[in-house]
Amino acid sequence: MSAEKKSSSNVMRAAEILMALADANPPGLTLSDLATQLDDAKSAVHRALVALGQFGLVEQSGRRGAYRLGPGIYALANKSHSINDMVNFYRPALISISAETGLSSYLMVRSGLDSVCLDFALGTLPMQALFEGVGGRLPLGVGLGGVCVLAQMEEAARDRIIEINTERYGQWGVDADTVMQEITMLKTEGYVFGTRKHGGGEIKTIAFPAEKANTFNSQAAISLLLPNDTGIADLKALMRSLQRHLD
């Protein structure tokens, strides 16, 4: 490990800490865990933790316990009225969609280079998602909800994000050409349908833009997990059914 990552500004280090804690299990991460995960010096990570703790963005369980996200994070999130309003707007639709189809549905929104899950409704069919519930993140282009988000972006910005994320796509069995083909499908069909590798198997998904998210200054999508035997005819019937809950 380097004595201190020369490329890390204080802001970047703080952001990396928050992202690492967001992905951690409930007990949190120790200072050593964080330093190892960030490939940074303990002293630098500790300084950042102290600063974040002063604003309640992280907290420590006990005097020498692990670190976890603090209540300040949730307070900030709840001040984002547009996000809360969007979640409240789409939640009844997610519940209705999953109740009618038996499929789990997810509201995905752009967050930097990633798509993040803001809300979901579980269906009755047991299928594993690519991430764990609300707060789950995927590089834009890995999940099909992220493909929908990319399709809504200005072309130059979209192409740059795909270029940056290309290296991250490999572990999911995705490449930039696949993402571009799926964007073309979305523009032609109004939805995108595809598979992703996960846990030794494949996951089928359909996704489409959450168009009214523009009202809340966001680029978002709704995605559904599908049975493996889903065909094109099933998709078209499904989309006709879904429109009733979204209009």
C-alpha positions in Angstrom: 0.0 0.0 0.0 1.3 3.5 -0.8 2.1 5.8 2.1 -0.7 8.0 0.8 -2.4 8.0 -2.6 -0.9 11.0 -4.3 -3.9 11.2 -6.7 -6.5 11.4 -3.9 -7.7 14.8 -3.0 -9.4 15.2 0.4 -12.8 15.4 -1.4 -12.1 12.3 -3.5 -11.0 10.4 -0.4 -14.1 11.4 1.5 -16.3 10.3 -1.4 -14.5 6.9 -1.6 -15.0 6.4 2.1 -18.7 7.1 1.9 -19.1 4.7 -1.1 -17.2 2.0 0.7 -19.3 2.3 3.8 -22.5 2.3 1.7 -21.5 -1.1 0.3 -20.4 -2.5 3.6 -22.3 -5.0 5.7 -24.3 -3.7 8.7 -21.4 -3.9 11.2 -19.4 -1.4 9.0 -15.7 -1.3 8.3 -12.7 -0.8 10.6 -10.0 1.8 9.9 -7.7 -1.0 8.7 -10.5 -2.3 6.4 -11.0 1.1 4.9 -7.4 1.8 4.4 -6.9 -1.6 2.7 -9.9 -1.2 0.5 -9.0 2.3 -0.6 -5.3 1.5 -0.9 -4.5 4.5 1.2 -2.6 5.3 4.4 -4.4 4.9 7.7 -3.5 8.4 8.8 -5.1 10.0 5.8 -8.2 7.8 6.0 -8.5 8.6 9.7 -8.3 12.4 9.1 -11.1 12.1 6.5 -13.2 10.0 8.9 -12.9 12.5 11.7 -14.0 15.3 9.3 -16.9 13.3 8.1 -17.9 12.4 11.6 -18.0 16.1 12.6 -21.0 16.5 10.2 -22.6 13.2 11.1 -21.9 11.7 7.8 -20.1 8.7 9.4 -20.2 7.3 12.9 -18.3 4.8 14.9 -19.8 2.0 16.9 -18.1 2.4 20.3 -14.7 3.9 21.0 -12.7 1.6 18.7 -15.5 0.0 16.7 -16.2 -0.1 13.0 -17.3 2.9 11.0 -20.7 3.1 9.3 -22.7 5.8 7.6 -24.1 8.3 10.0 -27.5 9.9 10.4 -26.3 13.0 8.5 -26.4 11.0 5.3 -30.1 10.2 5.7 -30.9 13.8 6.7 -29.2 15.1 3.5 -31.1 12.5 1.4 -34.4 13.5 2.8 -33.8 17.1 1.9 -33.7 16.2 -1.8 -37.3 17.0 -2.4 -37.2 16.1 -6.1 -35.9 12.6 -5.4 -38.4 12.0 -2.6 -41.2 13.3 -4.8 -40.1 11.1 -7.7 -40.0 8.0 -5.5 -43.4 8.8 -4.0 -44.8 9.3 -7.6 -43.5 6.0 -8.9 -44.0 3.8 -5.8 -47.7 3.0 -6.5 -46.9 2.1 -10.1 -44.1 -0.3 -8.9 -46.4 -1.9 -6.4 -49.2 -2.3 -9.0 -46.8 -3.7 -11.7 -45.3 -6.3 -9.4 -48.7 -7.3 -8.0 -50.2 -7.8 -11.5 -47.2 -9.5 -13.1 -45.5 -11.3 -10.2 -42.2 -9.7 -11.4 -39.9 -7.6 -9.2 -39.7 -4.0 -10.4 -37.0 -1.4 -9.7 -36.7 2.4 -10.1 -33.2 3.3 -11.2 -31.7 6.7 -11.5 -28.4 8.1 -12.7 -25.8 8.8 -10.0 -22.5 9.9 -11.6 -21.1 7.0 -13.6 -23.6 4.6 -12.0 -27.2 3.8 -11.8 -28.6 3.5 -8.3 -31.8 1.9 -7.1 -34.2 4.3 -5.4 -37.1 2.0 -4.8 -38.4 -1.5 -5.7 -41.3 -3.8 -5.3 -40.8 -7.5 -4.9 -42.8 -9.9 -7.1 -43.9 -13.4 -6.3 -41.5 -15.1 -8.7 -38.1 -15.9 -7.0 -35.4 -14.2 -9.1 -32.1 -12.7 -8.0 -31.2 -9.2 -8.9 -27.8 -7.8 -9.8 -27.7 -5.7 -6.6 -29.2 -5.6 -3.1 -32.3 -3.4 -2.9 -32.4 0.3 -2.4 -29.0 1.9 -2.7 -27.7 -0.8 -4.9 -25.4 0.5 -7.6 -24.3 -0.6 -11.0 -22.0 1.0 -13.6 -24.2 2.7 -16.2 -24.7 0.2 -19.0 -24.4 -2.9 -16.8 -28.0 -2.9 -15.7 -30.6 -2.4 -18.4 -32.1 0.4 -16.3 -28.7 2.1 -16.7 -28.9 1.6 -20.5 -32.2 3.5 -20.5 -30.6 6.3 -18.6 -27.7 6.4 -21.1 -30.2 6.6 -23.9 -31.8 9.7 -22.4 -28.4 11.6 -22.2 -26.8 14.0 -24.6 -24.7 11.9 -27.1 -21.3 13.2 -26.2 -21.8 12.7 -22.5 -23.3 9.3 -23.0 -20.3 8.1 -25.2 -17.8 9.4 -22.6 -19.5 7.5 -19.8 -19.5 4.3 -21.8 -15.8 4.8 -22.6 -15.0 5.3 -18.9 -17.1 2.3 -17.8 -16.0 -0.1 -20.5 -13.3 -1.5 -18.2 -15.9 -2.2 -15.6 -18.2 -4.0 -17.9 -16.1 -7.2 -18.3 -17.1 -8.9 -15.0 -20.8 -8.7 -16.2 -20.2 -10.1 -19.6 -21.0 -6.8 -21.2 -19.1 -4.7 -23.7 -19.6 -1.2 -25.2 -21.0 -2.6 -28.5 -23.7 -4.5 -26.6 -24.7 -1.4 -24.7 -25.0 0.6 -28.0 -27.1 -2.1 -29.6 -29.4 -2.0 -26.6 -29.7 1.7 -26.8 -30.8 1.3 -30.5 -33.3 -1.3 -29.4 -34.8 1.1 -26.9 -35.2 3.8 -29.5 -36.8 1.4 -31.9 -39.1 -0.6 -29.5 -39.6 1.7 -26.6 -38.0 -0.8 -24.2 -34.7 -2.7 -23.9 -34.5 -6.5 -23.3 -31.4 -8.5 -22.5 -29.4 -10.8 -20.2 -26.6 -10.2 -17.8 -24.2 -12.8 -16.2 -24.5 -13.1 -12.4 -23.6 -15.7 -9.9 -22.8 -18.3 -12.5 -26.0 -17.8 -14.3 -27.9 -15.3 -16.4 -30.5 -12.8 -15.5 -33.1 -11.6 -18.0 -34.4 -8.0 -17.7 -36.7 -5.6 -19.4 -36.4 -1.9 -18.8 -37.9 1.3 -20.2 -37.5 5.0 -19.4 -39.3 6.6 -16.5 -40.2 9.5 -18.7 -42.0 11.6 -16.1 -38.8 11.6 -14.0 -37.8 14.6 -16.1 -40.4 16.5 -14.1 -38.1 15.9 -11.1 -34.9 16.9 -12.9 -33.7 13.3 -13.1 -33.0 10.6 -15.7 -34.6 7.4 -14.5 -35.8 4.0 -15.7 -38.0 1.1 -14.5 -36.6 -2.4 -14.9 -38.2 -5.8 -14.2 -36.6 -9.2 -13.7 -38.0 -11.8 -16.1 -38.3 -15.6 -16.2 -35.8 -17.3 -18.4 -38.5 -18.5 -20.9 -39.7 -15.0 -21.7 -40.0 -14.4 -25.4 -40.6 -11.4 -27.7 -44.3 -11.9 -27.8 -44.4 -11.9 -24.0 -42.5 -8.6 -23.9 -44.9 -6.8 -26.2 -47.9 -8.0 -24.1 -46.1 -7.0 -20.9 -45.4 -3.5 -22.2 -49.0 -3.0 -23.1 -50.0 -4.0 -19.6 -47.4 -1.8 -17.9 -48.5 1.3 -19.7 -51.8 1.3 -17.8 -49.9 1.8 -14.6 -47.7 4.5 -15.9 -50.0 6.8 -17.9 
